[in-house]
Amino acid sequence: MITNLKPYPEMKNSSVLWLGDVPEHWEVLPNRAVFTEVKERDHPDANMLSVTIKQGVIRQRILLEDSSKKDSSKKDSSNQDKSAYKLVRPGDIAYNKMRAWQGAVGVSEYEGIVSPAYVVQRPRNGVAPRYFHYLLRTPVFAKEAERWSYGITSDMWSLRPEHFKMIYSCIPPLPEQASIVRFLDYTDRRIRKYIRAKQKLIKLLEGQKQTIIHRAVTRGLDPFVSTKHSGIPWLGEIPQHWEVRRVKQVTQILRGKFTHRPRNDPSLYDGQYPFIQTGAVAQAAKFITGYKQTLNEQGLEVSKLFPNGTLVMTIAANIGDVAILTFEACFPDSIVGFIPSAKVDRDYLYFVFLCMKQELLREAPVNTQGNLNVERIGAMSMPFPSIEEQQIIVQHAESESDSFNIIIMRLEREIGLLREYQTRLIADVATGKMDVREAAARLPEELEETDSLDGIDSNSETDEDSLGDPKGTPEEV
């Protein structure tokens, strides 16, 4: 069905760069003729809403629940005075004026409130709000929003309401808007279904890979080996000839630091020393091979330089993530480094830490920061066979990981292609490059699905999904 779509028979020049040619019978109007800005306030007890880049307008509790899984320091704004917050009604378009150029815009299905820093636009009669949900979330509109945004740097760019009103949009007849929405909603559900299936398979494969690695690291490769109890609850039985050692007995532990405040002081940067932030460790597959920031001599004085080959671990935010450094680099105090002794294979230690992820999370103090204490890490016990057996286990774990990773990477590429296809399809249909009226009329009736596009893939939600005013409240940040 989708492959048989055709262009409209008659097109015209819209005279609007971001729209290009549009169907002859479509209108092209400034947004001031399509929307009315609303500033309803004094609803402090209404539910908080968030405007995200990936999903548009969602309930804030969903965003907070997702964020809390990654960063325990994320909190809501329940104690703040919300009398000045703006009311959003179902069908309203809301956007984060500082992130509209990144796609933080969408139609709301809920009634709730958003920060005063956000903009709420109410469609006039003759407009299907969900049609504009698709149109205003296309990459071409994001570029137009960027062109109309003002600010000294990209972090300060703002699409003000008076400039939003000056942007021109294409307006199909109302029945045609309904057909476009019906078609795009249908394809969205189908694509989400395909993506969820692939995400479930990835999750299953990741679990199987972790099980194989855990078995090798904690029990060795001989299924008939005699065992003994390790005395460690998370570890259980280990081979009779293995030892149990504390981390501090077999490694030198380095603590990152960054004692200067504020951390964004420009006088500390742009030098010869790579500076690795916490997120880079979480994002590394295994090795850290690049960097985005550098420190100068002044920055080096307030930080800590780790040697090439150091095994590093995050002790804040994404607690317990590990990676191996492939060059000398500085790290903040949210990172610790491990230099193994001669009796410990570094890659074996890497795999052991992977298996200890949940135990590391349990060791983290329960507080607003959730930081993992360095002394606690050093006191934790680990299984240690001979160095020769460690190296054999590493070869086995690497081989098994590679086999699973090949399949996982292929599935991730397929998910990426599906998302690219969906983005292109939405842009073509919403701006009138493809005619879907007949296709929409032939679609079967379906029950609405409520799952989000990234509801299963925990790695797909990145920080940009919840970007907002850096000085704002959680629904912005």
Order of alpha helices (4+ residues) and beta strands (2+ residues): beta-beta-beta-beta-beta-beta-alpha-beta-beta-beta-beta-beta-alpha-alpha-alpha-beta-alpha-beta-beta-beta-alpha-beta-beta-alpha-beta-beta-alpha-beta-beta-beta-beta-beta-alpha-alpha-alpha-beta-alpha-alpha
